[in-house]
Amino acid sequence: MTPLRRRMTIMLCGVFLLLGLIFGFNQLKTFMIKHFIAGMGLPPAAVSTLAVTFTEWQPKLSSVGNVRAYRGVELSTEIGGLVQTVPIKSGMDVKEGELLIKLNDASDVAQLNSLKALADLAKVINERDRQQLAIQAISKNVFDTSKADAASKQAQVEQQIALVAKKNLKAPFSGRVGIVMINPGQYVNPGDKLLTLQTLDPIFVDFNLPQSNASQIQVGQEIVVTTDAFKDVSFTGKVTAVSPKVDTNTRNIQIEAQLANPDKKILPGMFANVNIKLGDEVKLLTLPQTAVTYNPYGSTVFIAKPTGKKDKQGNPALEAQQVFVTTGPTRGDQVAILKGVEEGVIVVTSGQLKLKNGTPLIVNNKVQPSNSPNPQPQE
């Protein structure tokens, strides 16, 4: 072998040896990293937890509705005229038949008195003709004419009495008067809306429910109503009517309920939250809805399972375990759990998106998700 060939052979051997060393070093480094990671295990995850407990639930249906007066009307007059007196004030409670607005009726009253005088005269003439007919001093035709004239004059009197009555606007029912903006001396036209009259006690609430709840609604069922105007006050009432048809556009059933409103706090037009009680209270296991993960293949929760070991602080070490659950009805922030967990089990309520089976857990319950059965919007 020539010296040049020998040097080339030695150089190639050195290159192959160097590549082998580099490859072996990389394989050793990868092996050591995998061994180190395997020895470390899964990184711990910070979560909040809550023990599953039984809660008393009142089965109910919820809806939103509108408050409507038991009786309500925008009052107007059939005839026009000049306002003479307004004996009421804004917001005043009035009785049925009480005078609200009086129009100037002086000329109508004078006309009424004239017609009464003519009616009295016609009545006297008819009575005289009756006596003369009895002695056959006049014909029956004359008596019939005077009798018809007396009846006609009396009808004119009654017509004028009705006209005078129309000049006095009276309350058709008891209720509360709205804002009065009519003043004496003002001229009003027939049909002008003069003021509103509303009966506030009792009062109606109209609301809708899906057709699927038709079998659960009956007249006489108790309801509880709350409003944004009185957040800490609830009003009880009963269902008074259920519509005999379903709305073809929304597939909802219209329902009417009546509430006692002695303090007259609830006003027509208010927005109302309606809850209909269905039977007696039941005990159900409940969790915050944030604790449940809903998937196409089922609903799951993560429970904090003790490992039998101690952490660095000496507390029992916990790890995540995923379980399937069957959920039931919801109420506010809560959801009922029908199957899958038992009372007292510690369930992860937040932070479960980064968990899988066996993940070590660090529990931090300083901040808990909302778990209110009746959440209220924050200002």
PyMOL commands that set and color helices and strands:
alter all, ss='L'
color gray80, all
select helices_A, chain A and resi 3-40+106-134+140-166+211-216+289-291+352-354
alter helices_A, ss='H'
color red, helices_A
select strands_A, chain A and resi 45-51+53-57+60-75+81-85+93-94+99-103+168-170+175-177+187-188+195-210+222-227+234-246+252-259+271-277+282-288+293-295+298-310+316-331+334-339+346-350+360-363
alter strands_A, ss='S'
color yellow, strands_A
deselect
rebuild
show_as cartoon
